[in-house]
Amino acid sequence: MDLDAMLQAAEREVAQFGLGAMDALHIAAAVALQADQFITNEKPEKSIHRTPSIPILSLR
């Protein structure tokens, strides 16, 4: 995994979709690891659900 590329992807998530820093890092890591989806406990109205980078599955 290319750490610099992952950090740049996280920065794009913050800038383009308004994700918080930790959410952006989690999304970037999931994409870098080629995950099929990202599972979260965040409510659907939270910013993490704005990203088109990976399908988000909410447990709420």
Distance bins in CASP14 RR format, pairs under 12 A and 6 or more apart:
PFRMAT RR
TARGET T0000
AUTHOR 0000-0000-0000
RMODE 2
METHOD distances of the structure
MODEL  1
1 7 0 0 0 0 0 1 0 0 0 0 0
1 9 0 0 0 0 0 1 0 0 0 0 0
1 28 0 0 0 0 1 0 0 0 0 0 0
1 29 1 0 0 1 0 0 0 0 0 0 0
1 30 0 0 0 0 0 1 0 0 0 0 0
1 31 0 0 0 0 0 1 0 0 0 0 0
1 32 1 0 1 0 0 0 0 0 0 0 0
1 33 1 0 0 1 0 0 0 0 0 0 0
1 34 0 0 0 0 0 1 0 0 0 0 0
2 8 0 0 0 0 1 0 0 0 0 0 0
2 9 0 0 0 0 1 0 0 0 0 0 0
2 28 0 0 0 0 0 1 0 0 0 0 0
2 29 0 0 0 0 0 1 0 0 0 0 0
2 31 0 0 0 0 0 1 0 0 0 0 0
2 32 1 0 0 1 0 0 0 0 0 0 0
2 33 0 0 0 0 0 1 0 0 0 0 0
3 9 0 0 0 0 0 1 0 0 0 0 0
3 10 0 0 0 0 0 1 0 0 0 0 0
3 25 0 0 0 0 0 1 0 0 0 0 0
3 28 0 0 0 0 0 1 0 0 0 0 0
3 29 0 0 0 0 1 0 0 0 0 0 0
3 32 0 0 0 0 1 0 0 0 0 0 0
4 10 0 0 0 0 0 1 0 0 0 0 0
4 11 0 0 0 0 0 1 0 0 0 0 0
4 28 0 0 0 0 0 1 0 0 0 0 0
4 32 0 0 0 0 0 1 0 0 0 0 0
5 11 0 0 0 0 0 1 0 0 0 0 0
5 12 0 0 0 0 0 1 0 0 0 0 0
5 28 0 0 0 0 1 0 0 0 0 0 0
5 29 0 0 0 0 0 1 0 0 0 0 0
5 31 0 0 0 0 0 1 0 0 0 0 0
5 32 1 0 0 1 0 0 0 0 0 0 0
6 12 0 0 0 0 0 1 0 0 0 0 0
6 13 0 0 0 0 0 1 0 0 0 0 0
6 24 0 0 0 0 0 1 0 0 0 0 0
6 25 1 0 0 1 0 0 0 0 0 0 0
6 26 0 0 0 0 0 1 0 0 0 0 0
6 27 0 0 0 0 1 0 0 0 0 0 0
6 28 1 0 1 0 0 0 0 0 0 0 0
6 29 1 0 0 1 0 0 0 0 0 0 0
6 30 0 0 0 0 0 1 0 0 0 0 0
6 31 0 0 0 0 1 0 0 0 0 0 0
6 32 1 0 1 0 0 0 0 0 0 0 0
6 33 0 0 0 0 1 0 0 0 0 0 0
6 53 0 0 0 0 0 1 0 0 0 0 0
7 13 0 0 0 0 0 1 0 0 0 0 0
7 14 0 0 0 0 0 1 0 0 0 0 0
7 21 0 0 0 0 0 1 0 0 0 0 0
7 24 0 0 0 0 1 0 0 0 0 0 0
7 25 1 0 0 1 0 0 0 0 0 0 0
7 28 1 0 0 1 0 0 0 0 0 0 0
7 29 0 0 0 0 0 1 0 0 0 0 0
7 32 0 0 0 0 0 1 0 0 0 0 0
8 14 0 0 0 0 0 1 0 0 0 0 0
8 15 0 0 0 0 0 1 0 0 0 0 0
8 24 0 0 0 0 0 1 0 0 0 0 0
8 25 0 0 0 0 0 1 0 0 0 0 0
8 28 0 0 0 0 1 0 0 0 0 0 0
8 31 0 0 0 0 0 1 0 0 0 0 0
8 32 0 0 0 0 0 1 0 0 0 0 0
9 15 0 0 0 0 0 1 0 0 0 0 0
9 16 0 0 0 0 0 1 0 0 0 0 0
9 17 0 0 0 0 0 1 0 0 0 0 0
9 19 0 0 0 0 0 1 0 0 0 0 0
9 24 0 0 0 0 1 0 0 0 0 0 0
9 25 0 0 0 0 1 0 0 0 0 0 0
9 26 0 0 0 0 0 1 0 0 0 0 0
9 27 1 0 0 1 0 0 0 0 0 0 0
9 28 1 0 1 0 0 0 0 0 0 0 0
9 29 0 0 0 0 1 0 0 0 0 0 0
9 30 0 0 0 0 0 1 0 0 0 0 0
9 31 1 0 0 1 0 0 0 0 0 0 0
9 32 1 0 0 1 0 0 0 0 0 0 0
9 33 0 0 0 0 0 1 0 0 0 0 0
9 51 0 0 0 0 0 1 0 0 0 0 0
9 53 1 0 0 1 0 0 0 0 0 0 0
9 54 0 0 0 0 0 1 0 0 0 0 0
10 16 0 0 0 0 0 1 0 0 0 0 0
10 17 0 0 0 0 0 1 0 0 0 0 0
10 18 0 0 0 0 0 1 0 0 0 0 0
10 19 0 0 0 0 1 0 0 0 0 0 0
10 20 0 0 0 0 1 0 0 0 0 0 0
10 21 1 0 0 1 0 0 0 0 0 0 0
10 22 0 0 0 0 1 0 0 0 0 0 0
10 23 0 0 0 0 1 0 0 0 0 0 0
10 24 1 0 1 0 0 0 0 0 0 0 0
10 25 1 0 1 0 0 0 0 0 0 0 0
10 26 0 0 0 0 1 0 0 0 0 0 0
10 27 1 0 0 1 0 0 0 0 0 0 0
10 28 1 0 1 0 0 0 0 0 0 0 0
10 29 0 0 0 0 1 0 0 0 0 0 0
10 30 0 0 0 0 0 1 0 0 0 0 0
10 31 0 0 0 0 1 0 0 0 0 0 0
10 32 0 0 0 0 1 0 0 0 0 0 0
10 51 0 0 0 0 0 1 0 0 0 0 0
10 53 0 0 0 0 0 1 0 0 0 0 0
11 17 0 0 0 0 0 1 0 0 0 0 0
11 18 0 0 0 0 0 1 0 0 0 0 0
11 19 0 0 0 0 0 1 0 0 0 0 0
11 20 0 0 0 0 0 1 0 0 0 0 0
11 21 0 0 0 0 1 0 0 0 0 0 0
11 24 1 0 0 1 0 0 0 0 0 0 0
11 25 0 0 0 0 1 0 0 0 0 0 0
11 27 0 0 0 0 0 1 0 0 0 0 0
11 28 0 0 0 0 1 0 0 0 0 0 0
12 18 0 0 0 0 0 1 0 0 0 0 0
12 19 0 0 0 0 1 0 0 0 0 0 0
12 24 0 0 0 0 1 0 0 0 0 0 0
12 25 0 0 0 0 0 1 0 0 0 0 0
12 27 0 0 0 0 1 0 0 0 0 0 0
12 28 0 0 0 0 1 0 0 0 0 0 0
12 31 0 0 0 0 0 1 0 0 0 0 0
12 51 0 0 0 0 1 0 0 0 0 0 0
12 52 0 0 0 0 0 1 0 0 0 0 0
12 53 0 0 0 0 1 0 0 0 0 0 0
13 19 1 0 1 0 0 0 0 0 0 0 0
13 20 0 0 0 0 1 0 0 0 0 0 0
13 21 0 0 0 0 1 0 0 0 0 0 0
13 22 0 0 0 0 0 1 0 0 0 0 0
13 23 1 0 0 1 0 0 0 0 0 0 0
13 24 1 1 0 0 0 0 0 0 0 0 0
13 25 0 0 0 0 1 0 0 0 0 0 0
13 26 0 0 0 0 1 0 0 0 0 0 0
13 27 1 0 1 0 0 0 0 0 0 0 0
13 28 1 0 0 1 0 0 0 0 0 0 0
13 29 0 0 0 0 0 1 0 0 0 0 0
13 30 0 0 0 0 0 1 0 0 0 0 0
13 31 0 0 0 0 1 0 0 0 0 0 0
13 38 0 0 0 0 0 1 0 0 0 0 0
13 47 0 0 0 0 1 0 0 0 0 0 0
13 48 0 0 0 0 1 0 0 0 0 0 0
13 50 0 0 0 0 1 0 0 0 0 0 0
13 51 1 0 1 0 0 0 0 0 0 0 0
13 52 0 0 0 0 0 1 0 0 0 0 0
13 53 1 0 0 1 0 0 0 0 0 0 0
13 54 0 0 0 0 0 1 0 0 0 0 0
14 20 1 0 0 1 0 0 0 0 0 0 0
14 21 1 0 0 1 0 0 0 0 0 0 0
14 22 0 0 0 0 0 1 0 0 0 0 0
14 23 0 0 0 0 1 0 0 0 0 0 0
14 24 1 0 1 0 0 0 0 0 0 0 0
14 25 0 0 0 0 1 0 0 0 0 0 0
14 27 0 0 0 0 1 0 0 0 0 0 0
14 28 0 0 0 0 1 0 0 0 0 0 0
14 47 0 0 0 0 1 0 0 0 0 0 0
14 48 0 0 0 0 0 1 0 0 0 0 0
14 50 0 0 0 0 0 1 0 0 0 0 0
14 51 0 0 0 0 0 1 0 0 0 0 0
15 21 0 0 0 0 0 1 0 0 0 0 0
15 24 0 0 0 0 1 0 0 0 0 0 0
15 51 0 0 0 0 0 1 0 0 0 0 0
16 24 0 0 0 0 1 0 0 0 0 0 0
16 27 0 0 0 0 0 1 0 0 0 0 0
16 47 0 0 0 0 0 1 0 0 0 0 0
16 50 0 0 0 0 1 0 0 0 0 0 0
16 51 0 0 0 0 1 0 0 0 0 0 0
16 52 0 0 0 0 1 0 0 0 0 0 0
16 53 0 0 0 0 1 0 0 0 0 0 0
17 23 0 0 0 0 1 0 0 0 0 0 0
17 24 0 0 0 0 1 0 0 0 0 0 0
17 27 0 0 0 0 1 0 0 0 0 0 0
17 28 0 0 0 0 0 1 0 0 0 0 0
17 46 0 0 0 0 0 1 0 0 0 0 0
17 47 1 0 0 1 0 0 0 0 0 0 0
17 48 0 0 0 0 1 0 0 0 0 0 0
17 49 0 0 0 0 1 0 0 0 0 0 0
17 50 1 0 1 0 0 0 0 0 0 0 0
17 51 1 0 1 0 0 0 0 0 0 0 0
17 52 0 0 0 0 1 0 0 0 0 0 0
17 53 0 0 0 0 1 0 0 0 0 0 0
17 54 0 0 0 0 0 1 0 0 0 0 0
17 56 0 0 0 0 0 1 0 0 0 0 0
18 24 0 0 0 0 1 0 0 0 0 0 0
18 27 0 0 0 0 0 1 0 0 0 0 0
18 46 0 0 0 0 0 1 0 0 0 0 0
18 47 1 0 1 0 0 0 0 0 0 0 0
18 48 0 0 0 0 1 0 0 0 0 0 0
18 49 0 0 0 0 0 1 0 0 0 0 0
18 50 1 0 0 1 0 0 0 0 0 0 0
18 51 0 0 0 0 1 0 0 0 0 0 0
19 25 0 0 0 0 1 0 0 0 0 0 0
19 26 0 0 0 0 1 0 0 0 0 0 0
19 27 1 0 0 1 0 0 0 0 0 0 0
19 28 0 0 0 0 1 0 0 0 0 0 0
19 38 0 0 0 0 0 1 0 0 0 0 0
19 40 0 0 0 0 0 1 0 0 0 0 0
19 42 0 0 0 0 0 1 0 0 0 0 0
19 46 0 0 0 0 1 0 0 0 0 0 0
19 47 1 0 1 0 0 0 0 0 0 0 0
19 48 1 0 1 0 0 0 0 0 0 0 0
19 49 0 0 0 0 1 0 0 0 0 0 0
19 50 1 0 0 1 0 0 0 0 0 0 0
19 51 1 0 0 1 0 0 0 0 0 0 0
19 52 0 0 0 0 0 1 0 0 0 0 0
19 53 0 0 0 0 1 0 0 0 0 0 0
19 54 0 0 0 0 0 1 0 0 0 0 0
19 56 0 0 0 0 0 1 0 0 0 0 0
20 26 0 0 0 0 1 0 0 0 0 0 0
20 27 0 0 0 0 1 0 0 0 0 0 0
20 28 0 0 0 0 0 1 0 0 0 0 0
20 42 0 0 0 0 0 1 0 0 0 0 0
20 46 0 0 0 0 1 0 0 0 0 0 0
20 47 1 0 0 1 0 0 0 0 0 0 0
20 48 0 0 0 0 1 0 0 0 0 0 0
20 50 0 0 0 0 0 1 0 0 0 0 0
20 51 0 0 0 0 0 1 0 0 0 0 0
21 27 0 0 0 0 0 1 0 0 0 0 0
21 28 0 0 0 0 0 1 0 0 0 0 0
21 47 0 0 0 0 0 1 0 0 0 0 0
21 48 0 0 0 0 0 1 0 0 0 0 0
22 28 0 0 0 0 0 1 0 0 0 0 0
22 29 0 0 0 0 0 1 0 0 0 0 0
22 40 0 0 0 0 0 1 0 0 0 0 0
22 42 0 0 0 0 0 1 0 0 0 0 0
22 47 0 0 0 0 0 1 0 0 0 0 0
22 48 0 0 0 0 1 0 0 0 0 0 0
23 29 0 0 0 0 0 1 0 0 0 0 0
23 30 0 0 0 0 0 1 0 0 0 0 0
23 38 0 0 0 0 1 0 0 0 0 0 0
23 40 0 0 0 0 1 0 0 0 0 0 0
23 41 0 0 0 0 0 1 0 0 0 0 0
23 42 1 0 0 1 0 0 0 0 0 0 0
23 46 0 0 0 0 1 0 0 0 0 0 0
23 47 1 0 0 1 0 0 0 0 0 0 0
23 48 1 0 1 0 0 0 0 0 0 0 0
23 49 0 0 0 0 1 0 0 0 0 0 0
23 50 0 0 0 0 1 0 0 0 0 0 0
23 51 0 0 0 0 1 0 0 0 0 0 0
23 53 0 0 0 0 0 1 0 0 0 0 0
23 54 0 0 0 0 0 1 0 0 0 0 0
23 56 0 0 0 0 0 1 0 0 0 0 0
24 30 0 0 0 0 0 1 0 0 0 0 0
24 31 0 0 0 0 0 1 0 0 0 0 0
24 38 0 0 0 0 0 1 0 0 0 0 0
24 47 0 0 0 0 1 0 0 0 0 0 0
24 48 0 0 0 0 1 0 0 0 0 0 0
24 50 0 0 0 0 0 1 0 0 0 0 0
24 51 0 0 0 0 1 0 0 0 0 0 0
24 53 0 0 0 0 1 0 0 0 0 0 0
24 54 0 0 0 0 0 1 0 0 0 0 0
25 31 0 0 0 0 0 1 0 0 0 0 0
25 32 0 0 0 0 0 1 0 0 0 0 0
25 38 0 0 0 0 0 1 0 0 0 0 0
25 48 0 0 0 0 0 1 0 0 0 0 0
26 32 0 0 0 0 0 1 0 0 0 0 0
26 33 0 0 0 0 0 1 0 0 0 0 0
26 35 0 0 0 0 0 1 0 0 0 0 0
26 38 1 0 0 1 0 0 0 0 0 0 0
26 39 0 0 0 0 0 1 0 0 0 0 0
26 40 0 0 0 0 1 0 0 0 0 0 0
26 41 0 0 0 0 0 1 0 0 0 0 0
26 42 0 0 0 0 0 1 0 0 0 0 0
26 48 0 0 0 0 1 0 0 0 0 0 0
26 51 0 0 0 0 0 1 0 0 0 0 0
26 53 0 0 0 0 0 1 0 0 0 0 0
26 54 0 0 0 0 1 0 0 0 0 0 0
26 56 0 0 0 0 0 1 0 0 0 0 0
27 33 0 0 0 0 0 1 0 0 0 0 0
27 35 0 0 0 0 1 0 0 0 0 0 0
27 37 0 0 0 0 0 1 0 0 0 0 0
27 38 1 0 0 1 0 0 0 0 0 0 0
27 39 0 0 0 0 0 1 0 0 0 0 0
27 40 0 0 0 0 1 0 0 0 0 0 0
27 42 0 0 0 0 0 1 0 0 0 0 0
27 47 0 0 0 0 0 1 0 0 0 0 0
27 48 1 0 0 1 0 0 0 0 0 0 0
27 49 0 0 0 0 0 1 0 0 0 0 0
27 50 0 0 0 0 0 1 0 0 0 0 0
27 51 1 0 1 0 0 0 0 0 0 0 0
27 52 0 0 0 0 0 1 0 0 0 0 0
27 53 1 0 1 0 0 0 0 0 0 0 0
27 54 1 0 0 1 0 0 0 0 0 0 0
27 55 0 0 0 0 0 1 0 0 0 0 0
27 56 0 0 0 0 1 0 0 0 0 0 0
28 35 0 0 0 0 0 1 0 0 0 0 0
28 38 0 0 0 0 0 1 0 0 0 0 0
28 48 0 0 0 0 0 1 0 0 0 0 0
28 51 0 0 0 0 1 0 0 0 0 0 0
28 53 1 0 0 1 0 0 0 0 0 0 0
28 54 0 0 0 0 1 0 0 0 0 0 0
29 35 0 0 0 0 1 0 0 0 0 0 0
29 38 0 0 0 0 1 0 0 0 0 0 0
29 53 0 0 0 0 0 1 0 0 0 0 0
29 54 0 0 0 0 0 1 0 0 0 0 0
30 36 0 0 0 0 1 0 0 0 0 0 0
30 37 0 0 0 0 1 0 0 0 0 0 0
30 38 1 0 1 0 0 0 0 0 0 0 0
30 39 0 0 0 0 1 0 0 0 0 0 0
30 40 0 0 0 0 0 1 0 0 0 0 0
30 48 0 0 0 0 0 1 0 0 0 0 0
30 51 0 0 0 0 1 0 0 0 0 0 0
30 53 0 0 0 0 1 0 0 0 0 0 0
30 54 1 0 1 0 0 0 0 0 0 0 0
30 55 0 0 0 0 0 1 0 0 0 0 0
30 56 0 0 0 0 1 0 0 0 0 0 0
30 57 0 0 0 0 0 1 0 0 0 0 0
31 37 0 0 0 0 0 1 0 0 0 0 0
31 38 0 0 0 0 1 0 0 0 0 0 0
31 51 0 0 0 0 1 0 0 0 0 0 0
31 52 0 0 0 0 0 1 0 0 0 0 0
31 53 1 0 1 0 0 0 0 0 0 0 0
31 54 1 0 1 0 0 0 0 0 0 0 0
31 55 0 0 0 0 0 1 0 0 0 0 0
31 56 0 0 0 0 0 1 0 0 0 0 0
32 53 0 0 0 0 0 1 0 0 0 0 0
32 54 0 0 0 0 0 1 0 0 0 0 0
33 54 0 0 0 0 0 1 0 0 0 0 0
34 53 0 0 0 0 0 1 0 0 0 0 0
34 54 0 0 0 0 1 0 0 0 0 0 0
35 53 0 0 0 0 0 1 0 0 0 0 0
35 54 1 0 0 1 0 0 0 0 0 0 0
35 55 0 0 0 0 1 0 0 0 0 0 0
35 56 0 0 0 0 0 1 0 0 0 0 0
35 57 0 0 0 0 0 1 0 0 0 0 0
36 54 0 0 0 0 1 0 0 0 0 0 0
36 55 1 0 0 1 0 0 0 0 0 0 0
36 56 0 0 0 0 0 1 0 0 0 0 0
36 57 0 0 0 0 1 0 0 0 0 0 0
37 51 0 0 0 0 0 1 0 0 0 0 0
37 53 0 0 0 0 0 1 0 0 0 0 0
37 54 1 0 0 1 0 0 0 0 0 0 0
37 55 1 0 1 0 0 0 0 0 0 0 0
37 56 1 0 0 1 0 0 0 0 0 0 0
37 57 1 0 1 0 0 0 0 0 0 0 0
37 58 0 0 0 0 0 1 0 0 0 0 0
38 48 1 0 0 1 0 0 0 0 0 0 0
38 49 0 0 0 0 1 0 0 0 0 0 0
38 51 0 0 0 0 1 0 0 0 0 0 0
38 52 0 0 0 0 0 1 0 0 0 0 0
38 53 0 0 0 0 1 0 0 0 0 0 0
38 54 1 0 1 0 0 0 0 0 0 0 0
38 55 1 0 0 1 0 0 0 0 0 0 0
38 56 1 0 1 0 0 0 0 0 0 0 0
38 57 1 0 0 1 0 0 0 0 0 0 0
38 58 0 0 0 0 1 0 0 0 0 0 0
38 59 0 0 0 0 0 1 0 0 0 0 0
39 48 0 0 0 0 0 1 0 0 0 0 0
39 54 0 0 0 0 0 1 0 0 0 0 0
39 55 0 0 0 0 1 0 0 0 0 0 0
39 56 0 0 0 0 1 0 0 0 0 0 0
39 57 1 0 1 0 0 0 0 0 0 0 0
39 58 1 0 0 1 0 0 0 0 0 0 0
39 59 1 0 0 1 0 0 0 0 0 0 0
39 60 0 0 0 0 0 1 0 0 0 0 0
40 46 0 0 0 0 1 0 0 0 0 0 0
40 47 0 0 0 0 0 1 0 0 0 0 0
40 48 1 0 1 0 0 0 0 0 0 0 0
40 49 0 0 0 0 1 0 0 0 0 0 0
40 51 0 0 0 0 0 1 0 0 0 0 0
40 54 0 0 0 0 0 1 0 0 0 0 0
40 55 0 0 0 0 0 1 0 0 0 0 0
40 56 1 0 0 1 0 0 0 0 0 0 0
40 57 1 0 0 1 0 0 0 0 0 0 0
40 58 1 0 1 0 0 0 0 0 0 0 0
40 59 1 0 0 1 0 0 0 0 0 0 0
40 60 0 0 0 0 1 0 0 0 0 0 0
41 48 0 0 0 0 0 1 0 0 0 0 0
41 56 0 0 0 0 0 1 0 0 0 0 0
41 57 0 0 0 0 0 1 0 0 0 0 0
41 58 1 0 0 1 0 0 0 0 0 0 0
41 59 1 0 1 0 0 0 0 0 0 0 0
41 60 1 0 0 1 0 0 0 0 0 0 0
42 48 1 0 1 0 0 0 0 0 0 0 0
42 49 1 0 0 1 0 0 0 0 0 0 0
42 50 0 0 0 0 0 1 0 0 0 0 0
42 51 0 0 0 0 0 1 0 0 0 0 0
42 56 0 0 0 0 1 0 0 0 0 0 0
42 57 0 0 0 0 0 1 0 0 0 0 0
42 58 1 0 0 1 0 0 0 0 0 0 0
42 59 0 0 0 0 1 0 0 0 0 0 0
42 60 1 0 0 1 0 0 0 0 0 0 0
43 49 0 0 0 0 1 0 0 0 0 0 0
43 56 0 0 0 0 0 1 0 0 0 0 0
43 58 1 0 0 1 0 0 0 0 0 0 0
43 59 0 0 0 0 1 0 0 0 0 0 0
43 60 1 0 1 0 0 0 0 0 0 0 0
44 50 0 0 0 0 0 1 0 0 0 0 0
44 56 0 0 0 0 1 0 0 0 0 0 0
44 57 0 0 0 0 0 1 0 0 0 0 0
44 58 1 0 1 0 0 0 0 0 0 0 0
44 59 0 0 0 0 0 1 0 0 0 0 0
44 60 1 0 0 1 0 0 0 0 0 0 0
45 58 0 0 0 0 1 0 0 0 0 0 0
45 60 0 0 0 0 1 0 0 0 0 0 0
46 56 0 0 0 0 1 0 0 0 0 0 0
46 58 0 0 0 0 1 0 0 0 0 0 0
46 60 0 0 0 0 1 0 0 0 0 0 0
47 56 0 0 0 0 0 1 0 0 0 0 0
48 54 0 0 0 0 0 1 0 0 0 0 0
48 55 0 0 0 0 0 1 0 0 0 0 0
48 56 1 0 0 1 0 0 0 0 0 0 0
48 57 0 0 0 0 0 1 0 0 0 0 0
48 58 0 0 0 0 1 0 0 0 0 0 0
48 60 0 0 0 0 0 1 0 0 0 0 0
49 55 0 0 0 0 0 1 0 0 0 0 0
49 56 1 0 1 0 0 0 0 0 0 0 0
49 57 0 0 0 0 0 1 0 0 0 0 0
49 58 1 0 0 1 0 0 0 0 0 0 0
49 60 0 0 0 0 0 1 0 0 0 0 0
50 56 0 0 0 0 1 0 0 0 0 0 0
END
